[in-house]
Amino acid sequence: MPAIRYVIIHRPGPNWKQGVPAFEQPGLQEHVKYFSRWLAAGKLMMGGPFIDQASGGTMIPEEGVSEAEAKDFASADPTVKSGLLVYEVRPWMAALHK
């Protein structure tokens, strides 16, 4: 049975410093700490940057996290508030899974 998840896609925001590696961006560690809380609470299945690091990353919440909950959590991210990152929440069908 397909599972619907509301994935959070992050991209560089207006305060992203071009030419600076992702993990050297001021404040990015706060982003990691913030989403680690969701992981510890059992709300996040997995997340991380795209390999090229310049194009952002994705967080995949556990099944059962609503679109509203995903948007609320993502919008309160310190890096979103600071303009380092922007986010988008998109419905995603996990059609193939265990």
Contacts in CASP RR format, 6 or more apart in sequence:
PFRMAT RR
TARGET T0000
AUTHOR 0000-0000-0000
METHOD contacts of the structure
MODEL  1
MPAIRYVIIHRPGPNWKQGVPAFEQPGLQEHVKYFSRWLAAGKLMMGGPF
IDQASGGTMIPEEGVSEAEAKDFASADPTVKSGLLVYEVRPWMAALHK
2 93 0 8 1.000
2 94 0 8 1.000
2 95 0 8 1.000
3 63 0 8 1.000
3 93 0 8 1.000
3 94 0 8 1.000
3 97 0 8 1.000
4 63 0 8 1.000
4 91 0 8 1.000
4 92 0 8 1.000
4 93 0 8 1.000
4 94 0 8 1.000
5 45 0 8 1.000
5 60 0 8 1.000
5 61 0 8 1.000
5 62 0 8 1.000
5 63 0 8 1.000
5 64 0 8 1.000
5 65 0 8 1.000
5 91 0 8 1.000
5 92 0 8 1.000
5 94 0 8 1.000
6 61 0 8 1.000
6 65 0 8 1.000
6 66 0 8 1.000
6 67 0 8 1.000
6 69 0 8 1.000
6 70 0 8 1.000
6 71 0 8 1.000
6 89 0 8 1.000
6 90 0 8 1.000
6 91 0 8 1.000
6 92 0 8 1.000
7 58 0 8 1.000
7 59 0 8 1.000
7 60 0 8 1.000
7 61 0 8 1.000
7 70 0 8 1.000
7 89 0 8 1.000
7 90 0 8 1.000
7 91 0 8 1.000
7 92 0 8 1.000
8 58 0 8 1.000
8 59 0 8 1.000
8 61 0 8 1.000
8 70 0 8 1.000
8 73 0 8 1.000
8 74 0 8 1.000
8 87 0 8 1.000
8 88 0 8 1.000
8 89 0 8 1.000
9 56 0 8 1.000
9 57 0 8 1.000
9 58 0 8 1.000
9 87 0 8 1.000
9 88 0 8 1.000
9 89 0 8 1.000
9 90 0 8 1.000
10 31 0 8 1.000
10 56 0 8 1.000
10 57 0 8 1.000
10 58 0 8 1.000
10 59 0 8 1.000
10 85 0 8 1.000
10 86 0 8 1.000
10 87 0 8 1.000
11 55 0 8 1.000
11 56 0 8 1.000
11 57 0 8 1.000
11 85 0 8 1.000
11 86 0 8 1.000
11 87 0 8 1.000
11 88 0 8 1.000
12 54 0 8 1.000
12 55 0 8 1.000
12 56 0 8 1.000
12 84 0 8 1.000
12 85 0 8 1.000
12 86 0 8 1.000
13 83 0 8 1.000
13 84 0 8 1.000
13 85 0 8 1.000
13 86 0 8 1.000
14 83 0 8 1.000
14 86 0 8 1.000
15 82 0 8 1.000
15 83 0 8 1.000
15 84 0 8 1.000
16 25 0 8 1.000
16 83 0 8 1.000
16 84 0 8 1.000
16 85 0 8 1.000
17 25 0 8 1.000
17 26 0 8 1.000
21 53 0 8 1.000
22 28 0 8 1.000
22 49 0 8 1.000
22 53 0 8 1.000
22 54 0 8 1.000
22 56 0 8 1.000
23 29 0 8 1.000
23 53 0 8 1.000
25 84 0 8 1.000
26 84 0 8 1.000
27 78 0 8 1.000
27 79 0 8 1.000
27 82 0 8 1.000
27 84 0 8 1.000
28 79 0 8 1.000
28 84 0 8 1.000
30 78 0 8 1.000
30 79 0 8 1.000
31 77 0 8 1.000
31 78 0 8 1.000
31 79 0 8 1.000
31 84 0 8 1.000
31 85 0 8 1.000
34 77 0 8 1.000
34 78 0 8 1.000
34 79 0 8 1.000
35 44 0 8 1.000
35 47 0 8 1.000
35 59 0 8 1.000
35 77 0 8 1.000
38 44 0 8 1.000
38 59 0 8 1.000
38 61 0 8 1.000
38 73 0 8 1.000
42 62 0 8 1.000
43 61 0 8 1.000
43 62 0 8 1.000
43 65 0 8 1.000
43 69 0 8 1.000
43 73 0 8 1.000
44 59 0 8 1.000
44 60 0 8 1.000
44 61 0 8 1.000
44 62 0 8 1.000
45 60 0 8 1.000
45 61 0 8 1.000
45 62 0 8 1.000
46 59 0 8 1.000
46 60 0 8 1.000
47 57 0 8 1.000
47 58 0 8 1.000
47 59 0 8 1.000
47 60 0 8 1.000
48 57 0 8 1.000
48 58 0 8 1.000
48 59 0 8 1.000
49 56 0 8 1.000
49 57 0 8 1.000
50 56 0 8 1.000
50 57 0 8 1.000
50 58 0 8 1.000
56 85 0 8 1.000
59 74 0 8 1.000
60 92 0 8 1.000
61 69 0 8 1.000
61 70 0 8 1.000
63 94 0 8 1.000
67 89 0 8 1.000
67 91 0 8 1.000
70 89 0 8 1.000
71 89 0 8 1.000
74 80 0 8 1.000
74 87 0 8 1.000
74 89 0 8 1.000
75 87 0 8 1.000
77 85 0 8 1.000
77 87 0 8 1.000
79 85 0 8 1.000
80 86 0 8 1.000
80 87 0 8 1.000
END
